[in-house]
């Protein structure tokens, strides 16, 4: 853990937020540590793993498997290689602990998913079955919060299972309550366990709003672009604006419902039923998580919902404000998504087709 390195006492610093550290995580994911049995894993399977992994490298090779088999009467290399081949989800020719555990138990280790975690930002809903949760995560490789036909097919191939296209489709059809052709987590959980999940019904990826970070266009953000941060379970989030190379917050002075609609619509999020969170710093309860760093906008005053972008409303000069972060504005984007505006030809679209439209 990072905190195991030397550091000042928590909260003791002489820094400003311009010195906040960042990291660029790359390369491969490290194999989960198995120096100790992951809590919840079977003790017998773990002990067997440690016995076979003679060099303590965290992976089992064919040579180690052969040495172990020789102690118990032996086995031919073809049999041993078939064990490696079947359990080797990531194709590196050896068995990691999570691969070994899955092969021997047909269940997931608490150390993670064989072949590497999908990285999906999911949290096990309280009271839900761990194994059902992990099966969903292992199949949902694009982290969309729903399982598609292609993902089920990919899972079967990676884990060396058999399954016809008809069988996959029948599986999806059996749980697809809303008829969208996919299984979200709640649909999958009900199909898998026969009981309802404790996850929210709002499609929030098993416990978290999916909109944190949403809003900015693909690629590098530009001045005036918006995104959401620190979303709460009901998808009420702090609204932030990009300017001069950095994201910053918006003060709630003058911010009204029209401004909230414009902001949600600009980000491409639902905008027909919008609530705003204003009135912090002793003036009321904002119910949003205060930000840090730069407060970019103050006095945002929208007299209608006509402007296409929030910065098109009247507002103070960027960076000019008399606010503190307890006054950071939040929005709850809801309802339906607005159709894209075509008052002007979208950049890159064919002019002739746009004129015909």
Secondary structure, DSSP 8 states (H G I E B T S, - for coil): -GGGS----TT-----GGG-------S-------SS--TTS-HHHHHHHHHH-TT-SSEE-HHHHHHHHHTTT---HHHHHHHHHHH-SS-SSSEEHHHHHHHHHSS--TT--TTS---------TT--HHHHHHHHHH-TT-SSEE-HHHHHHHHHHTT----HHHHHHHHHHH-TT-SSSEEHHHHHHHHHSS--SS-TT--TTTS-TTTTTTS-SSS--TT-EEEES--TTSEEEEEEEETTEEEEEB-TT--HHHHHHHHHHTTS--SS-EEE---TTSS---S----S-EEE---B-SSS--SSGGGSB---TT-----GGGB-EEE--S-------SS--TTS-HHHHHH-
